[in-house]
Amino acid sequence: MKFAKKYEFRIFAAKQAIQKIQTEMELLLKNKSNEDHPWIEHIKKHKNLPELNRQAVVSVIERIGIYSGKRVQIYFRYQEELEAKLNILKDLYSDMRGDNNGSEE
């Protein structure tokens, strides 16, 4: 009986966690949190451009590094913020799939 109750609780907690994760993902994907992150709107303004123009380059690129060996690196504005959001989405997706890096009891 004790065993069944323990797993009933774990199932209940897992369902709640899934619901929370799904809600957070929906908010992130629908960009409802843009009030806190105005940079998202700034980037969205320049998506699907038919061609690259000066305004778009100046708006989204912080700098361009040119190195020996014909190596070029583009440093985007808001890159850290974007990577943080992508990491959150990856973590949420992992949680939904049940990937827990061996932290299972």
N, C-alpha and C positions, 0 to 999 in steps of 0.2 A: 504493500500500500504506500509506504513512504517513497519507494522508488518511482511509482506512478505519479505521485504528487510532484516530485522533483522535476520530472520531465514535462508534466503539464505546465508547470511554472516556466520552464525553459522555452516551451513552445509559445506560450503567451508572450514572454519577453521578446522572443525572436519575431513574432508577428508585429509587435509594437515597433521594434527597431526597423523592420522592413517598411512599415507605413511611414515612419519618420524619414527614412532615407528616400523613399519615393517622393515625399512632399518636398524635401530639400532639393532633390534633382529637378523636379518640375519647376521650382522657383528659379534655380540656376539656369535651366535651359530656356525658360520663358523670360529670363532677365528681369524678373519682378524686383530684383534687388538693385536695380540700376540707380536708385536714389542714393545708395551708399557707394556706388561704383560708377561715377559718371564716365569713366574711361571706356566702359563697355559701349556706350552710345557713340562715343568718339570713334571707336574702331568700326562699329557697325555702319557708320556713315560712309565708309570707304570700301565696303564689300561689293563684289560684283562689278567692279569698274571695267568698262570695255577696253580701256587703255590706261596706263600709268601716267599721271600728270604731276606737275610740280606740287600742287596743293596737297595731293595725297601723300607724296613722298615726304614733304616737310611735316605733315601732320602725324604720320605713323612711324617714321624712321628718325631715331635719335642721332645716329652717326653711322658712317660706313668706314670700316677699316680695310686698308689695302696692304697686303703683306707680300713678302718675297715668295717666289714660286707660284705666282698668279693666284694667290689665295685671297679671297675677299670674305669679310665677315660683316653682316648687317646687324646693327644693334637697334632693336625696335623700342619705341616708347611703350611704356606699360608692360614690358616683357615680363617683369617679375610678377605683376598682378595677374597677368594672363596665365603664367605657369602655375601660380598658386591655385587659381580656379580649376585648371586642368587637373592638378593633383587631387583636389577635393573631389572632382568627378570620378577620377580613377579609383580613389579610396572608397567612395560610395558604391561604385560599380562592384568593386572587390567584395565589399560587405554584403551586397545583395546576392552575389554568387556564392557567398559562404567562404571565400578565401580568407583565412585568418592566420596565415603564416605559422601554423603549428601551435596556436595558443589554445587549442581544444583541450579540455580536461582529460 
